[in-house]
Amino acid sequence: MSNRQPNAFHRAFPAREFFRGSARSVLFWSLFNGLLLTLILVDLFLIIDLLNHRGKITVRGEQNVLALQDIRSVEAPVIVPEQEAKPENELDEAGPDEAKSEEGPGKSAEIEKGNTETPAPENPNYLILTDTGILPSVWWVQVKYQNGILKQLYQRFPLLQENQSALFTLILVALVLASLRVLIRWRSRQLSLKISRHVSMTLRSMIHRQALRLGPGDLSGKETDQAFNLFIKDVEVVENGVFQWVYRMSQHPVTLLILFLFAVSIDWRLTFQCVIPLAAAWYFLLQYRKNYELQHAKTLVSIESELSLLAENLRSTRLVRGYGMEIVEHDRFQKHLEKYSENTTNLKRVEGWVHRIARGLAVFCSCLVIFLVGYKVLLNPESLPFSAAILIVGIFSFFYLPVNGLYELIGVRSGANIAASSVYRYLNKIPEVSQAVGAKFLEPLSQALQFENVSYRLSSQEPEILSGFDLKIPAGTSTAFVSLEALAPRAASYLIPRFIEPKSGRVLMDGEDSAWVTLESLRAEAIYVGGNDLCLTGTVKENIRCGDERYSLQEVIAASKEVRAHQFVQNLPQGYETALGQNGEELTIGECFRLGLARALLRKPALLIIEEPEGPLDEDTKTLLEDTYSRIFQNRTIFIIPSRITTLRNADQVVLIHEGKVEAVDTQANLLKKSALYRHWEYTRFNQFRHLQEPSNGR
């Protein structure tokens, strides 16, 4: 059964959030960005049309002449009588010298100069104008769409009425619009980042809170590592997924819609003729990609299998040489090597075909669009001028970016959904320890602590760490837990402050079941000092206080002196105000451990649980710890997980745990005499050869 939650990403960023707050602003800016894209496309059309016609326009018919003159806002049109008019195509193709010879010097000047005005002859029906700026584009739009927006712009801005000034103005407008689009896209990115960061901060806060609920019971450290990876890696994947989802989903669909509508507005039949084969080619490419990914995965598995077999042959050299199998082994190796080479070749061949097919489809689609557009231009140039045709080809070229962006977004969201599933699975875990309703306040331990038939395991699939664990310890004594199973002493220690809950059995403190006392009072009287605990980010004083302002600096100093930490703290740059943790002073293992002891003793607990550091301690720390233990062990119940032989010797009794049960309880000296199991444990932990690596056995 898959642990993936299909709605995990939706849970992290619900769809309704698209229409609220910053996401709504992103949509607004995207729509405005789309409007600017439309204006840029119109501006590009005008530039291309200006370069194509060079401001020259020819119209026939009295009504057209009058309509064109109305656009130019000139009273007397420059006209040619119908009987002298040449066919339109002949005039368009005639050069300036030919026109001059046919019309005469005076008349030619009047026709070629767009701003010249002459009296209109009878039956005017033909007009030629040059150097008119964007007038040909305005006339085509007026005839095709009956739209007067460009007409008004042409009449109000004289810069658009001459070629050079019109070209300069249009290019300047394109630069301004493109700059505005860059600014708007930057603003959209910033808002999208703000949204994704808010989601990541929320998830990290939830992970932090959940880690505090689950963390104390993490015996093996796996849950802590899991929380760390979720906090750093998975949340980052979700953050990127939310950013891409908000940014691309607000940009690409709007861009596609605007490009499509603009192409439809130019020629809707031609647009659909191009879109349908393009969509079919894209669908074919997607299906081919899916099949390729499946085949690619299978081929990779085969390659890895063959590589493993080849590597396995390298480990069998002793057997091969010892039994004279060189020829057989060589033939076998060559067989697997050829198969590996064949699989690698197939993989490269498949990859090559994918690239070739993708390029072929791209070339085919490009040629198809160019053919359809070119055929339309040749068939009816009046309905689709060359400038509009170039713009349509450009629009279909730009289709690739948003379509491919949306396709990639599917993979980004899928990865973010998997990461979000991992986060929410962790957040949905229920802490095994909770405070009972009506729990009592616990008084300091004064008589005995008892484990009554306690059993504990990490999960139902793993073996029991404690099984039928029975033990009674008098108050005011020091007890060391030792075991061949590394987690057993820690599990017994974690049960006392209820960092973990027994699967069965009870832990009694002065006859009171610890499950029915308040966690606050229990953990105030039973404090755990971990040998591998790191210093918190903050000053030395803050590390010892742990945020409790009730303790004065004098009390902090007194606790430090009791554990022999005051001297090294005084030698730090700012003493008790010295910053520790990230970007602060680095302390040794022994110094961190002594700060942990000071932190515990400041609260004057009746019961102290100490797990000594596993790392090596310097000689000064070892000497100081001896004196520290002699002080703090008095008039207090101590449980300790030792890492030094001297600690065992100073403990009142040693509890040997084996297979989850109490194997023996006695002093270190007596156990050394009576228990072979204890002698074995002590030898494996403290003999002088324990750190030497054992030589690996050859095969």
N, C-alpha and C positions, 0 to 999 in steps of 0.2 A: 504494500500500500504506500503510495507516494505521500510525502509530508508536505508537498507543495500546496499552498493555499491559492486558488485562482483569484481571489479577491484581495490578496494581501496588498498589492500596490494601490488598489482602489481604497483600501482602508487607510493607507498612509496618506494618500491624496485623493479624497472623494471627488467625483465629477462635479458636484455642486460648487466646489471651491473655485471652479473655473469662472464662475460668475460673481465672485465676491472679492472685495479688497484689491490687492495688488494684481491678482490674476485677471480681474475685470479690466484693470488699467492696461494690462498687456494686450488684451483683446481690442481695447479702444485704440491703442497705438498701432496695432497691427492693421486695423481697418484704415486708419489714417495713412499708414505706410502703403497700403494697397491703393489708396487714392493717388498718392504721389507716384506710384508705379504706373498708373493709368496716364497721368500727365506726362511722365517721361516717355511712354510709348507714343503718345500723340506728338510730343516734341520730336522724337526720332523720325516719325512719319513725315513731319513737316520738313525736317532737314534733308531726308532722302529725296523727297519730292522736289525740294528746291534745287538740289544738285542734279536731279534728273531733267527737270524742265528748264532750269536756269532762268526762271521768271517769265518764260514766254507762254502766252496763251492765245488760242485761236477759237473763235466762236462763230456760229452761223445762225441766221434767223433773227428777225427783228426783235422778237421777244427775248431771246437770249442776249442780244446786244444791249437791250434796255436793262435787263436784269444784271448783267455784268457792270454796266455803267452805274447802276444803283449801288452795287457793292463798292465801286470806286468813288462814289459820291461826286461824279463829274457830270456837268450839265450837257455838254455837247460831245457825243461820241466820235471817235475816229472810225470811219466806215468806208466800205467799198461797195459800189453799186453791184447789183446781182449779175448784170450782164457782163461785168468785167471780172467777176470773181472766178478764181480757179477752184478746182476741187480741193477739198481740205487736205487730202493726203499729199497733193502736189505742192501746196504752199508750205506744208510742214517740212517737206523734204528739200525745198528750194533753198539755196544758200543766199546770203545777203547780197552778193553781186547780181544774181539772177533776178531777185526781187527788184533791185534798183533799176535794172535795164527795162523791165516790163512796166513799172509804174511811173518812171520818170524821176528825176532828181528830187523835185519838190515833194511829190507824193510819197516817195519812199521814205524820206526823212520823217514825214508825218506819221507813217505807219509804224516805223521801227522805234520811234521815240514814244514811250508809253505815256508821258505827261503832256503831249501836244494835243491841243484842242483845235478843231476846224469845224466849219459849218457842216451840218449833216446833209448829204444829198438826198434826193427822193428815193423811196424804197430801200432804206438801209437794212442789210441782212448779213453783213460779214465784217469781222473785226479781228485784228492782230495786234497784240501788245507784247512788249518785251520789258525786261528789268522791272517786273512788278512784284518782286519779293515772293510772298507765299500766296499770291492771288490764284495760281492754278489749283493749289490745294483747297483754298476756300471755295472756289467754284465747284470742284468735284464733290466736296462735302455738302455744299448747298444743293446741288442737283440730286445726289444720291440719298441724303438723309433729310433734306428740308430743315437743316439745323442752322440757326443763325448765330451760334456762339462764336465761331471763328470769324464770321462776318463782322461782328461787333468788335472783336479784338483787332481785326485788320483796319477797321475804320478809326479806332481810337488810338492806335499806336503807329505813328508814321514810320518808326524804325522797321516795321514789318512790310513796308510798301516798296522797298528797294532791295536788290539781291544781297549786296555786301552787308548792309546794316541788318538785314533780316537773318543772314547766316550767323553773324556775330551775336545777335540777340538770342537766337535759338540755342546756340552752343552755351551761352552764358546761363540761360534758363535751365538747360540740362545739367550744368555743373551745380547750380543752386539746388535743384530738386534732388540730385544724387547726394549732395552733402546733407540735405535734410533727412533723406532716407538713412544715411549712415548714422546720424544722430539719433533718429527714432529707433533704429535697430539696437544701438548701444543702450538706449533707455529701456527697451524691451528686455535686453539681456540682463541689465541690472535688476529690474523688477522680477524676472524669472529666477535670478540667483537669490534674491531676497526670499522668495517663496520656498525655494529648495532648501535654503539654510534654515528657515523656520521649521520645515519638516524634519531636517536632520537634528536640529537642536531639541525638538520635541522627542524624537526617538532616543537620542542620547540621554536625555533627562529620564525617560522611562527605563532605559537599560540601567542607568546608574541607580535608580530607586529599586529596581528589581534585584540588582547585584547586592545591594545592601540587605535585601530581604533573604536572598538565597546564599550569599557568600559565606557566612559563618559556618555553614555545614559542608563546605567543599573540602573533603578530606584529601582527595587526590590532586586537587588543583585544576582538574579538567574544566570545571564550570567557570573558574576564573579566567582561564585561557579562552574559553568560548565567549565569555562576556567581553573580553578585551578585543577579540577578532570582530565580534559583532559591532562593538563601539567604534572601531577604527575602519575596518574594511567594508562590512556589509552596509553600514549606514552611509558610507561614502558612495557606494553603488546606488543606493536608493536616492541619495541627494542628486547625483548626476542624472538618474532616470527622471526624477521630478522636473529638474531644470530642462532637460531635453524635451520632455513631454509638454510642458507649458510653452516653451519658446517655439518649438517646431509646430506644434498643433495650432498655435495662434498665427504662425507666419505662413506655412506651406499651403494649407487649404485655401486661405484668402488669395495667395499668389496664383494658385492654380485656377481658381474661379475667375479672377480678373483677366488672366491670360486667355482663358477659354472664351469669356464673354467678349473680349476685345477682338479675338479672331472671328467669332460669330458675327460681330457687328460689321466687320469688313466684308465677309462673304460666308454665310452660314452653311450653304451647300458644300463649298470647298472645305470648310472646317470639319464637317462630319465625314467627308470623304477621306480626310487625312487622319482624323482621330480614330476611326474604327480599325484600320489596319495597324496603327500604332499601338492601340490597346491590345489587339490580338497578339502582336509580336511581344509585348511586355508580359502578357499572361503566359505565353509559350516559354519565355526566358525564365520566369519564376518557377514554372513546373520543372524545367530542365535543371535549374539550380537545386531544387529539393532532391531530385534523383541523384544529382552529382554529390550532394552532401552525404546521402546515405551510402553511396558507393565509396566515397572518400573515407568515411568512417570504417567501413568493412576492410578496405585495403590497408588502412593504418593498423588495424588489429592484426592482420596477417603479417605485416612488416614487423611489428613488435614481437610477434610470436617467433618468427624466423630469427630475429636478432637475439632473442633469449636462447634459442637453441644453439646458435653460433657461439654465444658467450659461454653457454654451459660446456661446450667442447673444450674451451680453454681451461676449465677447472678439472678436467679429467686427464691431464697429462701424465700423472703418476700411474694411473691404471692402464693407460694406453701403452706407455713405455714398458711398464712392468709385465704386461701380458702379450707384448708383441703385436699390438693391434694398429700399427701405424698405417698400413694400407687400407684396412677397413675404415678406420677413423677418417683418413683423408678422403676416401670416396664419399663417406657420409657428410663430411664437412662441405665438399664441393657441391653435393646435391642441395643442401640447405642454402648454400651461397648462391647457387643459380636461381633457386626459388625466390630468395630475397631480392636478387637483381631483377627478376621478372616482375615481382610485385611493385618494386620501385619504378620500373619502366612503365607499368600500367598506370600507376598513380600520376606520373608525369604526362602520360598520354591523355588521361582523362582531364587533367588540369589544362593541357594545351587545347583540347577540344572545347572546353568551356570558354576559354578566352577567344578562340577563333569564332565560335558560334555567336558570342556576344558582339564581337567586332562586326561579323557578317550581318547580324540583325541591325546593328547601328547604321552600317553603310546602306543596307537595303531600305531601311526606313527613311534615311536621308534622301536617297535617290528617288524614292516614291513620292515624298513630299515635294521635292524640287520638280519632278515631272508633272504632278497634278497642278501645282501652282503655275509652272511655266506654260502648260497646255491651256490653262484658263486665261493667262495673259495673251497668248497668241490668238486664242479663239475670240475673246472679247476684251480688248484693251481699254475700252471706255468704262466697263464695269469694274475692272481690276487693273489699275495702273501699275507700272513697274515698281514704284515706291511701296505701294500697299502689298505687292507680292513679296518683296524682300522682307517687309515687316512680318508677314505671316510665317515665312520660313524661319525668321529669327524667333518668333513666339514659340513655334514647335520645338526649336532647339532648346529654349529655356525651360520647356516642360520637364526635361530630364532632372534638373536639380531638385525641385520640390517633390517630384514623384519618388526619386531615389532617396531623398531625405525622409519621406514618410515610410518607405520600405525599411530603411535602417532603423527607424524609430520602433518598429515592431520588435526587433532584436534587443534594443536598449530597454524597452519596457519589460520584455520577458526576463532579462537578467535582473532588472530592478525588482520584479515580482518575486523571483527566487530569493534574492537577498532579503526582501521584506518578509517573506515567509519564515526565513530563519530567525529574524528579529522577533516576530510575533509568536513563534513557537516558544522562544525563550521567555518572552513576556507573559505567556499564558501558563507558565509553570507555577504550581502552587507550592509555597514554602511548606516544608514538612513540620516546621515548628511554629506554633501560634499560641497566643495566650488564651487560657480557658476563661469562660464567662464566670465571674465571681471568684477569680483567683485571689489568694491571700497574700499578705505581705510576709516576706521571709525574714526571720530573725537570724543574726549571725550564728554560724555553726558552733555548737558548744559540746556536743556529745559524740556523734559518729556520723560518717557518710557510708551508705550501704548501696551496693549494686545487687539487685534481687532478680536472678534468672533473666539477665538482659541478653537480648539478641539484636544484632544489627547487620545490615548489608547495604551496599550502595544502591543496588537495583535488584529486581526480581530475577534478572538473568545472571547475576554474579553470585559467587559463593559468599557465605556468611563470614564477616570479619570477627564478630563476637557471637558466641553461641552458648547459651546457658551460663553466662558470666555472673558469678557470685563472688562478692567481696565486701568485707566490712572493715573500714579504716577508722580508728579512734581519732577524735579531734585533737589538734595540737601536735600531730606527728608529721614526719616527712616521709613520703612514699615515692619510689621510682618505679615507672612502668617500663618493662623491657619485653621484647618479643622478636622472634625471627621474622614475623610478618610486620612489615614497616607500618602499616595502617592501624594495627590493633591498639598500640598504646595511644595513638592520637585519637582513635575512636572513643576509647574509654575516657580520655580527658575531655573531649568535646561534649560528651554526654552530661558532664557535671554542670556547665553553664547553659545547657540546652541549646548548643549550636546545632546539634542533631537530635533526633527523636528516636528512642529505641523502637524496633519493630514489635518487640514484646518485652515484658518485664518492667521493672520500675527502678528509679534512682531515688533513694530516700535520704533526706537531710534532717537529722534529729527526728527520724521517724515520719517526716512529712514528705509526701510524694512531690518531687520538684515540678511535676506536670501541673500541679494545682496552686502554684505560687506565681506571683507576678514576675515577668521577665526582668523588669527594672530592678526589683529588689534582689532577685537571684544573681544577676550579673554585676550588681554593685558589691555583693559579698563573695562572689567567685569570679576572679579576674584571670584571664588567660594572657600570658606573655609568650608570643611566638619568637623563636630564635631567628627566623628569616624575615620578620616584619621589617618593611622599609620605613624610613622616616617620612613623615608627612611634609608636604610643601608648606613651609612657614618657618617661623623662628624656633629656636630651641625652647623658649618659654611656651610657645603655642603648641609645640609637640608634646610637652609634658602636661600642660593643662588640658589639651584636647577640647578646646573651645569652652571650657567651664570657667567663667570669670570669678567664681566664688573663691578660687584658690589664689592667694596672694603670692607675690614674688618670693617672699620669705619662706613660704611653705614649699614652693617649687625648689628653692635652693636647698632646703632641709632634706627633701626627698632625694635630690641629686647627691648630696653628701652621704646619705645613708647607703647608696649603691656605689659610691666612689666614682661618681661621674662629674662632680663639681670641678675637679682640677682640670680635666681636658676641656670642659666648657669654658672655663676662664681663659684658656689659652687660644680660644677661637677669636677671630678678628673683632667681633662685637659682643662677645660673651653670650649671655642668654638672649640677646637680640640678633644673633647671627642667623641668617636665612639658611635653611636646609632644603633638601629636595631639588627639584629641577631648577637649574641656573643658580643654585646655592652651593654651600660647602658640602663636600663629600666626606662622610664618616666611615670608619672601618666597621667591620661586622661586630666586633666587640663593643665599640662605642654606641652603635645603634641598639645593641642588646641592653646595655646599661641604661640608655635612655628609656627603653621599654620597661625595665624594672622600676625606674624612677616614676614613670607614668602610672604604674600599678600601685606602688607604695604610697603615692600622694593621696590615694583614695582609702588607704588603710583597710584593705579587705581582710575578712576573717579567713578566707581560703584563697590560696594563690597557686595557679597552675603555670608551670614554667616548661617551655620546650627550648632546650638549649640549641644554639646555632650549630648547623652541620659543618660550616666552613671552619677553616683553621683560625685559632685565636692567637694573638701575640702573647708573649710571656708576661708582660705587665698586666694584661687583661686577666689572664689565668690567675695570677697572684691576687689581684684585686677582687676577683669573683669569690675566691676562698674566704676572704674577710667579709665580703658582702653576704654570702650565704650564712655565715655564722651569726650574723646580725638578724637577717630577715626570717630565718627559720625558727626563731624563738617566739613562743606564744602565738603560733599561727599554724594552720593546717596547710601543708605543702604537698602538691603532686608535681612530679617532675619527669620529663622525658629526657634522659641524659645523653650527652654526646662525649662526656669525659669520664674516665675511670674514677677520678677523685670525687666526683659528684655521687657516684654509686656508693663509695666508701663512707661518705658523710650522711647518707640517707638512713633513717631509722629502719626501714624495711624496703626490700625490693620485691615487686610483684612480677613473676615470670608468667607471661601469657603464651599459651600454645594451642593452636587450632581453635581459637576463640574462647578458651576456658582458662581459668586460673590454674597453672601447673604447680606453682610453689610460691610461698610467701615467707621470706626470711631475710636476714642481713646478707650483705654481699659476701662477707667472709664465709658464712655458713653455706650459702648456695654454691660457692666455689668448691667447697668440700663435698657437698652431698649431691648436687645436680649435674649430671653429664650434659644435659641440654643447656643449662646456664653456662657451663664451661665452654661449650661449643659456640654459644652466642657471643660470649665475651672475647673469645679468640678471634672470631670473624670480625668483630668490631674494633678491637684494640691491638691486635698483634702487629709487629713492626713491618710485616711484609704485605699488609692488606692493600696498599696503594699500588703495588707492582702489578703490571698487566700480565695475565697468563698468556703463554704462547698459544697461538691458534693451531689447531690440529689440521694437518693436511688431509686431503681426501685421496 
